Amino acid sequence: MRMLKLLVVLILAGLIGLAGYAYFGDMAPTRQEVRTPLQLDAPAAEQPAEAAGD
């Protein structure tokens, strides 16, 4: 019975320690700038005036 109590206490201490590490540990993400070229498939800007009014 004494070993069971010790085991429960150790498991609870481990869970409390894990939760404390999750909240207070150094878990900040590393920031890194990412640049990706973007190709837009937009129509050409120069269209005839007649086509714009149809």
Secondary structure as GFF3:
##gff-version 3
##sequence-region A 1 54
A	DSSP	alpha_helix	2	24	.	.	.	ID=ss1
A	DSSP	alpha_helix	49	53	.	.	.	ID=ss2
###
